[in-house]
Amino acid sequence: MRKLLNKPWFVILLAVAAIAAMWSSLAPAKKPARVATSAPIVADAQAQTSTEPIADEALPQAAIDLLKQLPHPKTSRDPFAITQVAQPTQDVETTPTEPDSTDAVHLSALWTQNGATLALINNRICKVGDSIGRLTIESATAQGVWLTHAKGRAFLETGKSFVLKTQARPFVKKTSP
């Protein structure tokens, strides 16, 4: 490509192509050709029977008339509109959900005493096998403790906190017989 750019005839060819591309992009757009349809839009009842195309000045009024004849939707199609929520019927009772339950633990310290590793969790001395809420201490190492819970296992390092958040049950619908 570098050798071609050193040749004057190639540079002139590129310049002419660039000018032609600019000219075609700046040139005014041509009107699209009018396509004849089998049922042309008409301005009045007399023109309905003829197959001749409609004059350009009558076309906008005919289009406006046709748009006025379109049925209007009964409901709003606004995606941001506030929708009405259906109220439960009298024979269905709903019980409120329980709040999300959380268990938070903070591991402050770890030490070994008489061959057992002890941990200071939430200002309480715990050993392997103890439970704190829904969390159980599975094992302890020098770096932290392994906790087991309903969602699996988690490693808690010294000086860190762990929060187990369990989602509440959904609404319970009761139907009366």
GUTI-520822 format. One line per field, with one value per residue: residue number from 1; residue in three letters; y, z, x of N, C-alpha, C in turn. Coordinates in pm, 1 decimal, always signed. Layout:
pos: (NUM, ...)
code: (Ala, ...)
n.north: (Y, ...)
n.up: (Z, ...)
n.east: (X, ...)
ca.north: (Y, ...)
ca.up: (Z, ...)
ca.east: (X, ...)
c.north: (Y, ...)
c.up: (Z, ...)
c.east: (X, ...)
END
This chain:
pos: (1, 2, 3, 4, 5, 6, 7, 8, 9, 10, 11, 12, 13, 14, 15, 16, 17, 18, 19, 20, 21, 22, 23, 24, 25, 26, 27, 28, 29, 30, 31, 32, 33, 34, 35, 36, 37, 38, 39, 40, 41, 42, 43, 44, 45, 46, 47, 48, 49, 50, 51, 52, 53, 54, 55, 56, 57, 58, 59, 60, 61, 62, 63, 64, 65, 66, 67, 68, 69, 70, 71, 72, 73, 74, 75, 76, 77, 78, 79, 80, 81, 82, 83, 84, 85, 86, 87, 88, 89, 90, 91, 92, 93, 94, 95, 96, 97, 98, 99, 100, 101, 102, 103, 104, 105, 106, 107, 108, 109, 110, 111, 112, 113, 114, 115, 116, 117, 118, 119, 120, 121, 122, 123, 124, 125, 126, 127, 128, 129, 130, 131, 132, 133, 134, 135, 136, 137, 138, 139, 140, 141, 142, 143, 144, 145, 146, 147, 148, 149, 150, 151, 152, 153, 154, 155, 156, 157, 158, 159, 160, 161, 162, 163, 164, 165, 166, 167, 168, 169, 170, 171, 172, 173, 174, 175, 176, 177)
code: (Met, Arg, Lys, Leu, Leu, Asn, Lys, Pro, Trp, Phe, Val, Ile, Leu, Leu, Ala, Val, Ala, Ala, Ile, Ala, Ala, Met, Trp, Ser, Ser, Leu, Ala, Pro, Ala, Lys, Lys, Pro, Ala, Arg, Val, Ala, Thr, Ser, Ala, Pro, Ile, Val, Ala, Asp, Ala, Gln, Ala, Gln, Thr, Ser, Thr, Glu, Pro, Ile, Ala, Asp, Glu, Ala, Leu, Pro, Gln, Ala, Ala, Ile, Asp, Leu, Leu, Lys, Gln, Leu, Pro, His, Pro, Lys, Thr, Ser, Arg, Asp, Pro, Phe, Ala, Ile, Thr, Gln, Val, Ala, Gln, Pro, Thr, Gln, Asp, Val, Glu, Thr, Thr, Pro, Thr, Glu, Pro, Asp, Ser, Thr, Asp, Ala, Val, His, Leu, Ser, Ala, Leu, Trp, Thr, Gln, Asn, Gly, Ala, Thr, Leu, Ala, Leu, Ile, Asn, Asn, Arg, Ile, Cys, Lys, Val, Gly, Asp, Ser, Ile, Gly, Arg, Leu, Thr, Ile, Glu, Ser, Ala, Thr, Ala, Gln, Gly, Val, Trp, Leu, Thr, His, Ala, Lys, Gly, Arg, Ala, Phe, Leu, Glu, Thr, Gly, Lys, Ser, Phe, Val, Leu, Lys, Thr, Gln, Ala, Arg, Pro, Phe, Val, Lys, Lys, Thr, Ser, Pro)
n.north: (-117.8, +119.1, +164.1, +214.8, +456.8, +630.2, +673.9, +906.1, +882.4, +700.0, +834.0, +1049.4, +911.2, +810.0, +1055.2, +1154.7, +956.8, +999.9, +1259.1, +1210.9, +1041.0, +1216.2, +1407.5, +1255.2, +1199.7, +1452.3, +1545.8, +1645.2, +1449.1, +1235.1, +1223.0, +936.7, +703.6, +695.7, +438.3, +256.0, +139.8, -129.0, -46.0, +267.9, +556.7, +772.8, +1095.3, +1179.2, +1055.3, +1026.8, +984.3, +730.5, +539.0, +570.0, +469.5, +624.3, +781.2, +974.5, +1326.1, +1503.4, +1708.3, +1638.4, +1411.1, +1428.8, +1515.3, +1305.3, +1099.1, +1190.4, +1178.0, +899.6, +818.4, +926.3, +757.1, +523.9, +287.9, +379.3, +273.2, +111.6, +84.9, +223.9, +225.8, +291.5, +229.1, +327.6, +392.0, +377.7, +75.8, -90.7, -294.9, -606.3, -662.4, -900.8, -1146.3, -1194.0, -1456.9, -1547.0, -1557.6, -1389.0, -1443.1, -1248.3, -1226.3, -1364.9, -1171.6, -1135.7, -1348.4, -1301.6, -1395.0, -1287.5, -1302.1, -1238.3, -1291.8, -1261.0, -1354.2, -1627.6, -1914.7, -2171.7, -2403.8, -2636.4, -2836.6, -2795.0, -2594.3, -2274.1, -2017.3, -1672.8, -1559.4, -1324.5, -1205.8, -1427.3, -1730.1, -2002.8, -2346.7, -2612.9, -2751.2, -2612.7, -2414.8, -2115.9, -1943.2, -2019.6, -2115.9, -2337.4, -2428.7, -2587.1, -2661.7, -2551.2, -2347.4, -2202.8, -1968.8, -1910.4, -1998.9, -2269.3, -2247.2, -2404.9, -2406.2, -2371.5, -2309.4, -2406.4, -2408.7, -2184.1, -1987.0, -1817.6, -1561.0, -1446.4, -1155.1, -1077.1, -1047.2, -1234.3, -1270.7, -1437.3, -1451.6, -1537.3, -1589.0, -1494.2, -1687.6, -1700.7, -1530.6, -1691.9, -1836.2, -1887.4, -2064.1, -2053.1, -2316.7)
n.up: (+0.0, +67.5, -145.6, -349.4, -264.4, -318.7, -586.6, -821.8, -984.3, -847.2, -609.5, -708.8, -808.2, -568.0, -446.7, -623.7, -590.5, -320.8, -334.2, -496.8, -329.4, -116.9, -254.1, -330.5, -83.5, +8.0, -180.8, -268.4, -155.8, -363.7, -450.1, -370.3, -613.6, -709.1, -628.0, -785.6, -651.0, -595.7, -472.7, -462.2, -247.4, -179.7, -223.8, -233.9, -282.4, -555.1, -676.2, -599.3, -773.3, -996.0, -1148.9, -1161.0, -1041.5, -736.7, -699.1, -574.2, -387.2, -275.9, -136.3, +139.6, +287.2, +241.3, +368.2, +630.0, +675.9, +659.6, +879.5, +1085.2, +1080.3, +1189.4, +1456.8, +1802.7, +2064.4, +2359.8, +2599.1, +2773.0, +2640.2, +2761.2, +2885.5, +3125.5, +3278.7, +3572.4, +3690.6, +3779.0, +4059.4, +4108.9, +4356.8, +4623.3, +4633.8, +4850.8, +4942.1, +4952.9, +5160.4, +5258.9, +5409.9, +5579.9, +5479.8, +5638.4, +5775.9, +5612.3, +5735.8, +5917.2, +6006.3, +6174.5, +6221.7, +6391.5, +6384.2, +6627.1, +6756.9, +6766.7, +6933.1, +7076.3, +7330.0, +7569.3, +7372.0, +7220.7, +6977.2, +7017.7, +6962.6, +6946.0, +6898.1, +6819.5, +7073.1, +7234.2, +7362.2, +7166.8, +7052.0, +6823.8, +6668.7, +6810.1, +6792.4, +6647.7, +6628.3, +6320.5, +6225.2, +6226.6, +6376.8, +6194.9, +6161.4, +6279.2, +6199.6, +6194.7, +6053.4, +6040.0, +6075.2, +5963.7, +5865.6, +5873.0, +5711.8, +5606.6, +5337.1, +5259.5, +5292.9, +5455.5, +5479.2, +5745.1, +5816.4, +6062.0, +6233.8, +6050.3, +5928.1, +5886.4, +5716.7, +5708.4, +5506.2, +5478.7, +5259.6, +5303.5, +5327.9, +5052.6, +4992.9, +5138.2, +5014.0, +5114.7, +5053.9, +5112.3, +5177.8)
n.east: (+83.0, +200.9, +370.1, +189.0, +76.5, +279.7, +263.0, +148.7, -87.6, -249.4, -304.1, -451.4, -672.6, -782.5, -849.9, -1044.8, -1241.1, -1304.8, -1409.7, -1632.6, -1780.3, -1837.5, -1988.5, -2211.7, -2321.8, -2391.3, -2565.0, -2898.9, -3173.1, -3357.6, -3706.5, -3895.3, -4010.9, -4352.0, -4567.5, -4812.5, -5113.7, -5348.1, -5580.7, -5623.0, -5570.3, -5830.9, -5980.9, -6242.7, -6582.7, -6638.2, -6393.7, -6337.7, -6430.3, -6274.3, -5962.6, -5743.4, -5444.1, -5426.5, -5415.4, -5130.4, -5183.5, -5428.1, -5381.7, -5275.6, -5505.5, -5680.7, -5544.5, -5554.1, -5828.9, -5866.2, -5714.1, -5865.3, -6080.3, -5990.7, -6019.8, -6011.2, -5797.3, -5922.3, -5791.5, -5511.7, -5185.8, -4957.3, -4642.3, -4550.1, -4760.5, -4960.0, -5074.5, -5379.0, -5420.5, -5563.0, -5800.8, -5817.1, -6074.6, -6363.1, -6374.9, -6119.1, -5846.0, -5554.9, -5246.8, -5009.9, -4665.7, -4377.2, -4109.8, -3789.1, -3538.7, -3241.5, -2911.9, -2639.7, -2292.9, -1985.1, -1648.8, -1419.2, -1184.4, -945.0, -820.3, -612.5, -669.0, -590.3, -579.3, -807.2, -966.4, -1082.0, -1326.3, -1407.2, -1704.7, -1942.0, -1905.0, -1905.6, -1780.5, -1704.2, -1697.5, -1597.1, -1880.6, -2073.6, -2375.5, -2495.8, -2765.4, -2898.3, -2663.4, -2385.8, -2080.9, -1847.8, -1572.3, -1248.7, -972.1, -639.6, -670.4, -944.5, -1296.8, -1510.2, -1840.2, -2156.4, -2471.2, -2817.3, -2799.2, -2555.8, -2203.7, -1971.9, -1676.6, -1535.1, -1325.0, -1084.2, -1171.4, -1360.1, -1703.2, -2008.6, -2311.8, -2611.4, -2878.4, -3204.4, -3466.9, -3804.9, -4110.1, -4345.5, -4665.7, -4944.1, -5222.2, -5546.4, -5833.0, -6174.9, -6403.9)
ca.north: (+0.0, +234.1, +188.5, +275.5, +595.5, +709.9, +695.3, +1016.7, +842.8, +632.7, +937.7, +1124.4, +821.5, +810.7, +1186.6, +1162.7, +868.8, +1065.7, +1371.3, +1153.3, +992.3, +1333.4, +1468.4, +1174.8, +1209.4, +1587.5, +1573.6, +1635.6, +1318.4, +1234.3, +1169.6, +800.2, +689.7, +660.0, +305.6, +244.6, +29.3, -177.5, +34.9, +396.0, +639.8, +867.9, +1213.2, +1189.0, +935.4, +1015.6, +934.4, +590.0, +454.1, +582.5, +403.0, +719.8, +819.0, +1096.5, +1439.2, +1512.1, +1798.4, +1574.6, +1295.0, +1445.9, +1522.5, +1170.6, +1022.6, +1237.2, +1120.8, +757.2, +804.9, +956.3, +644.3, +412.0, +279.9, +416.5, +166.0, +140.8, +90.7, +297.0, +138.5, +358.0, +135.4, +391.4, +420.4, +297.7, -23.9, -124.6, -429.0, -668.0, -688.9, -1037.4, -1160.5, -1216.1, -1595.1, -1578.9, -1486.2, -1392.7, -1420.0, -1172.3, -1305.0, -1340.5, -1092.0, -1209.9, -1372.0, -1286.5, -1432.1, -1222.0, -1342.8, -1169.2, -1369.1, -1166.8, -1413.7, -1773.6, -1962.1, -2313.5, -2420.3, -2777.3, -2918.0, -2758.7, -2460.0, -2196.0, -1896.9, -1568.9, -1519.2, -1238.0, -1188.9, -1552.7, -1831.0, -2119.4, -2450.5, -2686.0, -2820.3, -2520.5, -2346.9, -1976.2, -1924.7, -2127.3, -2145.7, -2434.2, -2426.8, -2720.2, -2683.4, -2428.1, -2347.5, -2084.4, -1851.1, -1881.8, -2113.8, -2308.9, -2246.8, -2473.0, -2349.5, -2432.6, -2283.3, -2469.5, -2378.7, -2054.5, -1970.5, -1688.1, -1527.6, -1371.7, -1011.8, -1053.2, -1078.3, -1313.2, -1253.1, -1534.7, -1395.2, -1635.9, -1523.7, -1536.5, -1762.6, -1611.4, -1525.1, -1817.1, -1809.0, -1985.3, -2051.8, -2110.6, -2411.5)
ca.up: (+0.0, +73.6, -281.4, -428.7, -222.2, -378.4, -728.9, -832.0, -1045.4, -745.5, -516.1, -778.2, -812.2, -433.7, -423.4, -702.9, -525.1, -198.1, -372.4, -544.5, -213.0, -45.9, -336.8, -326.1, +48.8, +25.2, -283.2, -214.0, -176.0, -464.1, -402.1, -417.8, -719.0, -656.2, -670.6, -799.9, -574.1, -649.7, -412.4, -429.9, -146.6, -252.1, -147.5, -227.3, -327.3, -701.8, -715.7, -563.2, -888.9, -1097.3, -1116.6, -1179.0, -914.5, -674.2, -705.6, -453.0, -287.9, -211.9, -59.8, +285.3, +345.3, +237.5, +472.1, +757.7, +689.0, +689.4, +1016.2, +1175.8, +1079.0, +1265.1, +1593.0, +1910.5, +2164.4, +2482.3, +2711.7, +2751.6, +2615.6, +2818.3, +2974.6, +3252.0, +3348.7, +3692.4, +3665.5, +3893.0, +4110.1, +4143.5, +4499.6, +4646.0, +4660.3, +4991.5, +4981.5, +4958.7, +5265.2, +5243.6, +5533.6, +5548.3, +5480.6, +5746.6, +5726.5, +5584.4, +5859.0, +5900.2, +6115.8, +6155.2, +6317.2, +6377.6, +6446.6, +6683.0, +6793.0, +6767.2, +7010.9, +7112.1, +7474.2, +7607.3, +7252.9, +7151.0, +6919.9, +7061.1, +6882.8, +7007.4, +6794.6, +6876.7, +7215.2, +7302.5, +7335.5, +7103.0, +7005.1, +6708.4, +6697.5, +6868.0, +6697.2, +6672.5, +6542.8, +6222.2, +6182.1, +6310.1, +6353.6, +6147.6, +6195.7, +6304.0, +6162.2, +6246.4, +5977.6, +6060.4, +6101.3, +5860.4, +5916.6, +5788.7, +5722.7, +5514.6, +5198.8, +5230.0, +5384.3, +5437.0, +5559.8, +5812.1, +5860.5, +6187.0, +6216.6, +5948.8, +5964.0, +5789.3, +5733.2, +5636.7, +5486.4, +5421.7, +5207.7, +5369.2, +5244.8, +4981.2, +5042.4, +5141.6, +4985.3, +5168.6, +4996.8, +5201.7, +5104.4)
ca.east: (+0.0, +290.0, +421.8, +82.2, +58.0, +387.1, +231.9, +52.4, -214.4, -329.1, -348.8, -557.2, -788.5, -841.8, -909.4, -1168.3, -1337.9, -1348.4, -1496.4, -1758.4, -1854.2, -1888.0, -2092.0, -2333.6, -2383.2, -2444.0, -2665.0, -3034.5, -3236.3, -3464.0, -3832.6, -3914.4, -4111.8, -4483.1, -4607.7, -4957.6, -5169.9, -5474.5, -5686.0, -5561.1, -5634.1, -5915.1, -6019.3, -6388.2, -6653.4, -6633.3, -6262.3, -6328.2, -6459.8, -6170.2, -5835.5, -5635.0, -5382.5, -5476.5, -5322.8, -5049.7, -5240.0, -5542.9, -5335.4, -5270.5, -5639.7, -5736.9, -5477.9, -5608.5, -5963.5, -5853.8, -5665.1, -5975.5, -6172.7, -5934.9, -6075.0, -5920.5, -5789.3, -5996.3, -5699.8, -5387.7, -5072.6, -4841.5, -4574.5, -4518.9, -4884.7, -4980.9, -5178.1, -5462.2, -5398.7, -5689.9, -5816.3, -5861.9, -6217.2, -6390.9, -6358.2, -5976.4, -5774.8, -5410.1, -5174.0, -4888.5, -4542.9, -4283.9, -3997.1, -3666.4, -3463.4, -3097.3, -2823.3, -2510.5, -2189.5, -1857.1, -1541.6, -1322.9, -1055.8, -929.1, -705.7, -613.2, -655.9, -603.2, -598.8, -931.1, -964.4, -1197.6, -1349.5, -1489.8, -1802.1, -2046.0, -1870.9, -1936.8, -1677.7, -1766.1, -1606.2, -1649.0, -2006.2, -2171.1, -2464.2, -2529.5, -2881.8, -2907.3, -2527.8, -2314.5, -1936.6, -1807.9, -1432.3, -1174.6, -830.9, -570.1, -714.4, -1085.5, -1383.6, -1605.3, -1976.8, -2255.5, -2605.3, -2912.9, -2759.0, -2427.9, -2093.2, -1905.6, -1555.5, -1533.1, -1189.2, -1073.5, -1192.8, -1463.1, -1841.4, -2084.5, -2456.2, -2693.2, -3011.1, -3295.0, -3586.4, -3927.6, -4204.2, -4437.7, -4803.2, -5018.3, -5362.3, -5638.9, -5967.3, -6274.1, -6489.2)
c.north: (+124.9, +267.4, +254.5, +422.0, +686.6, +738.3, +802.5, +973.5, +774.7, +733.5, +1018.1, +1040.4, +816.8, +943.3, +1200.7, +1074.6, +932.7, +1181.3, +1319.4, +1101.9, +1107.3, +1397.4, +1388.9, +1181.6, +1347.1, +1622.5, +1559.9, +1500.4, +1331.5, +1177.8, +1026.8, +794.4, +643.3, +526.9, +301.8, +122.5, -13.6, -99.4, +168.8, +470.5, +749.9, +981.2, +1226.3, +1063.7, +918.1, +956.6, +787.4, +500.2, +462.8, +512.2, +496.4, +754.0, +953.3, +1204.9, +1452.7, +1602.6, +1736.8, +1459.9, +1319.0, +1451.2, +1384.6, +1083.6, +1061.4, +1179.9, +972.7, +733.6, +833.3, +839.6, +524.8, +407.9, +314.9, +302.9, +208.1, +154.0, +167.3, +198.3, +201.3, +263.6, +195.3, +424.5, +327.4, +202.9, -52.3, -269.3, -484.8, -700.0, -832.2, -1040.9, -1196.2, -1359.8, -1636.3, -1493.4, -1497.7, -1365.2, -1344.2, -1261.8, -1271.3, -1254.4, -1181.9, -1227.4, -1365.8, -1331.8, -1370.8, -1268.4, -1266.0, -1248.7, -1272.5, -1230.2, -1565.9, -1808.2, -2110.7, -2324.7, -2566.1, -2865.5, -2887.4, -2615.6, -2390.7, -2068.9, -1800.7, -1512.6, -1444.9, -1226.0, -1310.8, -1656.1, -1957.3, -2219.5, -2520.9, -2763.8, -2729.7, -2453.9, -2205.1, -1945.2, -2044.9, -2166.6, -2242.8, -2427.7, -2569.0, -2752.2, -2548.4, -2448.2, -2222.2, -1956.2, -1814.5, -2007.9, -2140.6, -2317.7, -2324.0, -2411.8, -2413.0, -2413.4, -2347.6, -2440.5, -2241.9, -2049.3, -1829.2, -1664.4, -1447.7, -1222.1, -978.5, -1089.5, -1158.7, -1294.7, -1356.5, -1478.5, -1499.5, -1565.2, -1581.1, -1614.8, -1666.1, -1613.7, -1662.0, -1782.6, -1922.6, -1961.6, -2118.2, -2202.1, -2366.6)
c.up: (+0.0, -64.6, -367.9, -391.3, -275.0, -525.3, -740.7, -889.0, -943.9, -645.0, -577.9, -782.4, -676.3, -403.3, -498.1, -638.1, -397.5, -229.2, -420.4, -427.6, -133.5, -122.6, -328.0, -189.0, +72.8, -75.7, -223.5, -248.4, -278.0, -401.8, -452.2, -521.9, -657.8, -714.8, -675.2, -722.4, -635.6, -592.8, -371.6, -322.8, -219.5, -161.1, -137.1, -287.0, -478.7, -746.2, -681.2, -684.3, -994.2, -1051.9, -1135.1, -1043.1, -866.0, -687.2, -570.6, -346.9, -216.1, -120.4, +90.8, +349.9, +347.5, +346.2, +609.4, +780.7, +723.7, +832.2, +1118.1, +1185.5, +1157.6, +1405.1, +1696.1, +2012.0, +2293.2, +2602.4, +2673.2, +2732.1, +2666.5, +2913.3, +3111.8, +3332.4, +3469.0, +3666.3, +3794.1, +3931.5, +4152.9, +4292.4, +4518.8, +4677.2, +4806.4, +5035.0, +4988.8, +5066.1, +5238.9, +5378.3, +5499.2, +5557.7, +5602.9, +5692.4, +5698.1, +5715.0, +5828.3, +6026.2, +6084.9, +6263.7, +6286.3, +6455.5, +6493.6, +6706.6, +6784.7, +6854.9, +7042.1, +7261.3, +7507.5, +7487.2, +7175.5, +7099.5, +6958.1, +6976.8, +6961.7, +6897.3, +6863.5, +7028.6, +7298.4, +7265.2, +7285.3, +7065.6, +6886.5, +6750.5, +6757.3, +6757.9, +6743.7, +6577.7, +6449.8, +6166.9, +6279.8, +6275.1, +6317.9, +6187.0, +6213.1, +6263.3, +6220.9, +6175.9, +6003.6, +6088.4, +5979.7, +5925.8, +5819.9, +5816.8, +5615.8, +5368.4, +5162.9, +5337.9, +5353.8, +5529.2, +5615.2, +5867.8, +5990.4, +6157.3, +6115.9, +6002.7, +5852.3, +5820.9, +5646.9, +5629.4, +5415.5, +5383.1, +5275.6, +5272.4, +5173.9, +5045.5, +5037.5, +5120.4, +5038.0, +5106.8, +5092.1, +5121.2, +5091.9)
c.east: (+88.0, +344.6, +316.8, +61.5, +168.5, +360.7, +123.4, -82.8, -305.7, -385.6, -462.4, -685.0, -858.4, -911.3, -1040.9, -1276.5, -1391.6, -1441.8, -1630.3, -1842.6, -1913.0, -2002.9, -2222.3, -2399.5, -2444.5, -2551.2, -2804.2, -3096.1, -3347.9, -3589.9, -3846.2, -4025.0, -4242.2, -4525.5, -4759.0, -5004.7, -5301.3, -5591.0, -5625.6, -5640.6, -5708.5, -5956.0, -6170.3, -6452.2, -6646.8, -6500.5, -6246.5, -6349.2, -6351.1, -6043.5, -5717.3, -5574.7, -5434.4, -5370.7, -5252.5, -5111.0, -5360.1, -5500.7, -5329.6, -5409.2, -5704.1, -5673.6, -5529.6, -5747.6, -5957.7, -5804.6, -5775.5, -6073.2, -6119.7, -5993.6, -5968.7, -5914.8, -5860.2, -5903.7, -5574.4, -5274.1, -4943.5, -4769.8, -4543.5, -4644.1, -4898.1, -5096.9, -5253.7, -5436.9, -5533.0, -5693.4, -5863.4, -6010.3, -6237.9, -6367.0, -6211.3, -5912.1, -5626.0, -5347.2, -5046.9, -4765.9, -4460.3, -4170.3, -3876.8, -3589.5, -3314.6, -3026.5, -2687.6, -2414.7, -2061.5, -1753.2, -1433.3, -1186.3, -1063.1, -809.2, -723.2, -586.4, -686.0, -636.8, -726.3, -918.8, -1094.7, -1205.8, -1436.7, -1580.8, -1915.8, -2029.0, -1909.9, -1831.0, -1747.4, -1658.1, -1670.8, -1772.7, -2111.5, -2253.0, -2490.2, -2644.8, -2896.1, -2770.9, -2462.5, -2166.7, -1895.0, -1664.9, -1364.9, -1029.7, -767.2, -617.4, -860.4, -1163.6, -1472.2, -1742.2, -2065.8, -2390.9, -2692.1, -2873.1, -2625.7, -2325.9, -2035.7, -1784.3, -1553.8, -1392.8, -1194.2, -1086.8, -1301.1, -1601.0, -1906.4, -2232.0, -2525.6, -2833.5, -3096.1, -3423.0, -3709.8, -4015.5, -4297.6, -4576.0, -4867.3, -5163.9, -5447.9, -5775.5, -6063.0, -6366.2, -6630.4)
END
